[in-house]
Amino acid sequence: MAKLPCQWLYLGGFTFRWGRGDSAIDVLRGDTGPVHENHHRVASIPVDHSWDDIRDLD
C-alpha cells in the first residue's frame, strides 16, 4: 500500500503511483484513479531516495 500523500499518473494504459518517500513507483493496470490498494499492480520500479515531490514522478 502506498504512503500518503500519493501522486498518480495515467499513461499508455497504466497508472503510475508514487507516494512521497516510497522506494518504488507502483505500476497498476488500467486507469485505476486514486487507489491505495495493490489489486491491479503489475510491477514496481525502484526510484532514487532523493525523490520528494510530483515533479520527480513527471
C-alpha positions as CSV (number, residue, x, y, z in Angstrom):
1,M,0.0,0.0,0.0
2,A,1.4,3.4,-1.0
3,K,2.2,6.1,1.5
4,L,0.4,9.4,1.7
5,P,0.5,11.8,0.0
6,C,0.4,10.0,-3.3
7,Q,0.6,11.0,-6.9
8,W,-1.0,9.2,-9.8
9,L,-0.1,9.5,-13.5
10,Y,-2.2,7.6,-16.1
11,L,-0.2,6.9,-19.3
12,G,-0.4,4.3,-22.0
13,G,-3.0,2.1,-20.3
14,F,-1.3,2.1,-17.0
15,T,-1.4,4.1,-13.8
16,F,1.9,5.0,-12.2
17,R,1.6,5.6,-8.4
18,W,4.2,7.0,-6.2
19,G,3.9,8.0,-2.5
20,R,6.3,10.6,-1.0
21,G,9.2,8.7,0.5
22,D,8.3,5.4,-1.3
23,S,11.3,3.5,-2.7
24,A,9.4,2.5,-5.8
25,I,6.7,3.5,-8.3
26,D,3.8,1.1,-8.5
27,V,2.6,0.3,-12.0
28,L,-1.1,-0.5,-12.0
29,R,-3.1,-2.0,-14.9
30,G,-5.6,0.4,-16.4
31,D,-6.9,3.8,-15.3
32,T,-7.4,3.0,-11.6
33,G,-7.9,6.5,-10.3
34,P,-6.6,7.4,-6.9
35,V,-6.4,4.0,-5.2
36,H,-4.1,2.9,-2.5
37,E,-4.6,-0.9,-2.8
38,N,-2.3,-3.1,-4.8
39,H,-5.0,-5.3,-6.5
40,H,-4.0,-4.1,-10.0
41,R,-0.3,-3.8,-9.5
42,V,1.8,-5.4,-12.3
43,A,5.2,-4.0,-11.5
44,S,7.3,-1.8,-9.2
45,I,10.0,0.4,-10.5
46,P,12.8,1.3,-7.9
47,V,13.5,5.1,-7.6
48,D,16.2,7.1,-6.1
49,H,15.8,8.1,-2.4
50,S,16.2,11.8,-3.3
51,W,12.7,11.9,-4.9
52,D,10.4,14.2,-2.8
53,D,7.6,15.6,-4.9
54,I,5.4,15.2,-8.0
55,R,7.9,16.9,-10.3
56,D,10.1,13.8,-9.8
57,L,7.2,11.5,-11.0
58,D,6.6,13.7,-14.0
